[in-house]
Amino acid sequence: MPHKKNILLVEDDTNLGYVVQDNLQMNGYNVTLCTNGKDGLDKFKQLPYSLCVLDVMLPQKDGFTLASDIKKINPSTPIIFLTAKAMDEDKIKGLSLGADDYLTKPFNFDELLLRIEAVLRRTFIQQSNSEGEFFSIGNLKFDTKNYQLLKNNQLFKKLTKKESEILKILCEKQGETVERGVILNLVWGEDTYFNGRSLDVFITKLRKYTQLENIEIINVHGIGFKLEK
């Protein structure tokens, strides 16, 4: 039986905190609830957590500062922010601190659960990448751990993290069509118009690298993409 994943929930609204904690525990997670940022950091130092859900407006230590402190201790810990604010500046600040997602109050619990599952799934993919894996694409070798395309064992192109994640998905299904929604949910955690435009930009960049070696990333109209050599 798999171990339950530990989630640190830091929320100063005790009523909301208890509701979220109870619902997450009913869905198989171990949840530690704290009501201020200082206690949240103390708890984080005591136990390994698979994910942190942080309110932005917290007493003693705000959510942004707490997230920064958490990332200093363990940069790979995924973070989801909860906030009553809908300001783009706050969203940008949260994401710049390394947050994986951002949910504005009031929110539907099922949506929070889906976002948690998506972030944990992405984290699992990234951890798998860190263990090292290679794909052969025509004359190129794709090093997923170091985000590199190699040719004759020499660096051909250094990829960004998202380029690497997208290419890995296409490599795993090489010769098959991968739906846009699958890529968006695995890499971004959400299938939205904005994320879809970002995906198109990354696909264009990947095409520039692979077309030099007669490797095609084909756009299957209305469905998704296919990697062919």
Sequence and secondary structure as in RCSB ss.txt:
>XXXX:A:sequence
MPHKKNILLVEDDTNLGYVVQDNLQMNGYNVTLCTNGKDGLDKFKQLPYSLCVLDVMLPQKDGFTLASDIKKINP
STPIIFLTAKAMDEDKIKGLSLGADDYLTKPFNFDELLLRIEAVLRRTFIQQSNSEGEFFSIGNLKFDTKNYQLL
KNNQLFKKLTKKESEILKILCEKQGETVERGVILNLVWGEDTYFNGRSLDVFITKLRKYTQLENIEIINVHGIGF
KLEK
>XXXX:A:secstr
     EEEEE S HHHHHHHHHHHHHTT EEEEESSHHHHHHHHHHS  SEEEEESS SSS HHHHHHHHHHH T
T  EEEEES   HHHHHHHHHTT SEEEESS  HHHHHHHHHHHHHHHHHHHHHHT  EEEETTEEEETTTTEEE
ETTEEEEE  HHHHHHHHHHHHTTTSEEEHHHHHHHHTSS  HHHHHHHHHHHHHHHHHHGGGT EEEEETTTEE
EEE 
